[in-house]
Amino acid sequence: MEHDKTTKRFNGAARPTVQVDVGLYQSYLDNTNMSQAQKEEFLQAMWSIILGFVDLGWEVHPVQEACGQNDETNDPPPESKPERLYSENSKIAETFNNAPEVE
């Protein structure tokens, strides 16, 4: 349980907070019929959408991805390697091995 508390504290501390500079982008909305408050609300909403996409792309920490443990159970990965599927008709390895080297 101590490990879980430490992990949560570490993840919380490691997450940067990114704020939008509303004044920087309000000039793009000057020719609209929006009030100053509406412009700010619109920009904050757009910023939230952008951050949502960023979170989708970078939510998994590389260390978590590399360790191979299930976050829900903290079980170690399976001992045995997954079975491989071989195909006699596959030319992928041959094509790879015959490819010219690029410097």
N, C-alpha and C positions, 0 to 999 in steps of 0.2 A: 504494500500500500504506500509506503514511503516513496517508492520509485514513481508511482503515479502522481503524487503531490509535487515532487521535484520536476517531473516532466511538464506538468501544467504550469508551474511557475516559470520554468525556462521558456516554454512556448509563448506565454503571455508577455514576458519581458523581451523576447526576440522579435515580436511583431511590431514593425514600425507603424507609426500613425502618419497618414498622408492627408493633408488638408488642401482644399482648392483655394487659390487666390482669386476670389470673386471679382475684385477690381480689375484684374488683368484681362478678364474675358468679357466684362460688361459692355465694352465698346462694340463688340460684335452684335449686340442686341439693341443698339441705339436707334435704329430705324424701325423698331417694333412699337406696338401700342401698349407694351407692358410697363407697369409701374416699376420703380426701383426694387420694391419688395418681391414682385413677381419675377423680375430678372434674376435676383439672388436665389429665389426658390427654384427656378428653372435650372440655373447653373449647378446648384447643389444636387438636384435630381440627376442631372447628366453625369456629374462627378460620381455619384453613388453607382450608377450603371457601369461606368468605366472601371471603378474599383471592384465591382462584382465580377467582371470579366478577368481582371487581373487575379483575383482570388481563385477563380476557376482554373487559371493557367498555372499558378504557382502555389497552390494550397499545400501540396505534399512536400515536406522537407526532404532533401536528398538523403539524409541519414536514415530517415524512416523508410524510405523507398529501398535503400540498399540493404537494410538489416534483415529483411525477409520475415519479420514477425507480423502476426495478425494483431492489429491495434485493439480489437475487441477482447481477445483472450490472452495476448502476449505469449502465445504458444510459439515455440521455435519452428522453423521450416521443417518439412519432411526430411528424414534421413536419406531416403533413396532418391536418385535422380529420376526425373520423368522419363518414360519410355520415349524413344525416338522413332519416328516413322521414316522408313527408307523407301524410296521409289527407284526402281531400275531405270525408268524413263527420264529421270530428272537430270538435267544438264547444268544445274546451277553451280555445283562445285567445280565442274570442268570449265565452265565459262569464267568463274572467279579465278581459278588457278591459271588460266591462259590469258587473263587480262594484262595489258601492259602496265608497267609501274609508272606512277606519276610522281614527279618530284615537286 
